[in-house]
């Protein structure tokens, strides 16, 4: 795995006015709670259960985080394989091309 112990989250406002090709929100409340990204060319909302709200013991919590991670991975792969997931700008290439 990747060691994230020294990483810190950043507030979305730091990125709000930057130009984005795509903004994807994933948590159910994110659509209403996230700031608007006026410079985004496209915005998608893919709601998934919030793994931070998982109850139970550590093994159940870890399993829930992994399940949500897998759901997000599947949505990304499906989107990239779809016509709308292809780059629209000349010269833009995905790492797998």
N, C-alpha and C positions, 0 to 999 in steps of 0.2 A: 504494500500500500504506500501511499504518499503521506509523509509526515506533515500534518497541518498544525502541529502544536504551537508553532511560532507565528501562525497567520492570524490576522485580525479582520473582522468584517468591516466594510466601509458603508457609510450611509448612501443610499441611492441618490440623494440630492447632489452628490459630487459628480454624478453622471447625467443628470437631468437634461442639461442643455447641449450635450454633445450629440453630434449626428450619429445615428445608428441605422444600420440596414434592417435590423430585426431586434425586437424586444419580446421576450417570452416570459410570461408570468406563470407560475406553477401551483401556488397554494390557493385554496379556495377563497380566502379572504383577500388575496393580492389584487384582484381586479378592482375592488373598491378601496383598498388601503394604499396601493402604490401611487406614487406621483405620476402625472402625465409626462410622457416623453415626446414633446412636440416635434422634435427633429427626427423621430423614428419613421423610416419608410413603411414599416409594417409592424404590427403588434399582434401577437397570438396569445391566447389564454388556454393553457392546458392544466386544468385543475387536478391536483393529486392530493391525497390525504396528507396532512401535516405530520411528519414523523416525530416532531418534537412534542406532540400532544399524546404520544403513545404512553399508555400506562403499563403496569406489569413489571416484571423483573428484567434485568439487563439482557438476558438472551432473547426475550420477546421484543424488547425495544430494538436491539440490533437487527433482528429479523425484519421488523417493520421498516427500518431505515433502508435495509437492503432491497426490500420489495419496492419501495418508492423509488430508489435509485434505478432499479431495473425497469420500472414503468417509464421513467424519464428517458432512459437510454433507448427504449423501444420507440417512444414517440419521436425522438430525434432521428433515429434510423429510418422510420417510416416517412418522416417529413423530408429528409434528404433524398430519399428514393422517389419522392413524388415530383411532378412537374413544378409545383410551386417552390420546392426546395432547391432548385437548380440556380446557380449564380446568374444574375441578370446583367452584370457589368462585364464588358470585354476584359479579358486578362485575369479575371478572378478565378482561382482554382481551389478546389477542396484539397486537403492534404492527401486524400486517397487517389487523386487523379495523376 
